[in-house]
Amino acid sequence: MHRKKTVSAYIKFWFTAKNRKGFGIHSPFVFKLVTQVIHDYTPYYCYAEIEKVRELLLKNNTTIQVNDLGTGTINNKTKERCISTIAKNSLKPAKQAQLLFRLINYFAYRNLLEIGTSLGITSSYLAKTDSRAKLITLEGCANIAGLAQETFEKLNINNTELMVGNFSQTLPKALDKFNQLDFVFFDGNHTQSATLEYFERCLEKIHNETLFVFDDIYLNKDMVAAWEAIKKYPQVRVSLNLFHLGLVFFRKELTKQHFNLRF
Ligand SMILES: C[S@@+](CC[C@H](N)C(=O)[O-])C[C@H]1O[C@@H](n2cnc3c(N)ncnc32)[C@H](O)[C@@H]1O
């Protein structure tokens, strides 16, 4: 989405969204999530070590050849890219990656999938929740995947499998490796058709407590349309729109409801 349009979407969102204290949220499940997880600012042990690796990537001026199989980033579509530029434009900021960490921690999820690894910074937050968790993360560009592997080595991460290739090929293979999915982070190829295709494939492996998180639901018109379509699926019970992230729960005991929340 054009920057001006994103700003106006954000302003509109801000005025309709519930505040951080959870006033006006009548669902006990969502209220607890807002007050105990979304707005928990405790610094967990792994935050600092992961952010140190991000800092190194942000300072790395080496260039690499990038094979971009998705929509690319708004600011850079060239083939040769600087590692620092990738680190600046493609990774989830600490605040959002740390929220994913807290959600996985809170629900004690173990079977984790990330669609879109990039340099492995958000993957590290997911993997660091519990050494007994299993993370599969998917990346299309071999050079970028090599850097992600270095990130995992620097952080002593041993519970992660990185699969390299186009999502259309790696996602079915990754799904075969899970009996059920607890948590999926959709963060690559931000088009409506691809997002809905990955969503539908992953739906086959959900259980009552599964959580799906979609990145950048306001990135472009396609993503706005994808998010609206996802909310309408009969399996979806509660959605939380945090503007940069969209959370989807499937718990049958919850009444179908959609929340916009300030984060
Ligand atoms: C936004 S980045 C992921 C960022 C990462 N989750 C983080 O927050 O640190 C998306 C990644 O998905 C990869 N990608 C996009 N489309 C793809 C596709 N169709 N198949 C495989 N990889 C793809 C890109 O190469 C890019 O590295």
The ligand as an ORCA input file, in Angstrom:
! r2SCAN-3c Opt
* xyz 0 1
  C       9.260    -10.725      5.198
  S      10.535    -11.901      4.971
  C      10.415    -12.893      6.447
  C      10.852    -12.170      7.678
  C      10.997    -13.038      8.925
  N       9.791    -13.761      9.220
  C      11.344    -12.164     10.104
  O      10.460    -11.477     10.648
  O      12.528    -12.165     10.528
  C       9.826    -12.967      3.759
  C      10.783    -14.014      3.203
  O      10.012    -14.928      2.428
  C      10.738    -15.308      1.278
  N       9.742    -15.634      0.234
  C       8.808    -14.820     -0.294
  N       8.046    -15.487     -1.168
  C       8.493    -16.752     -1.205
  C       8.085    -17.920     -1.895
  N       7.059    -17.905     -2.753
  N       8.753    -19.067     -1.661
  C       9.799    -19.088     -0.794
  N      10.239    -18.006     -0.101
  C       9.588    -16.860     -0.309
  C      11.593    -14.107      0.911
  O      12.784    -14.528      0.270
  C      11.828    -13.446      2.265
  O      13.113    -13.757      2.768
*
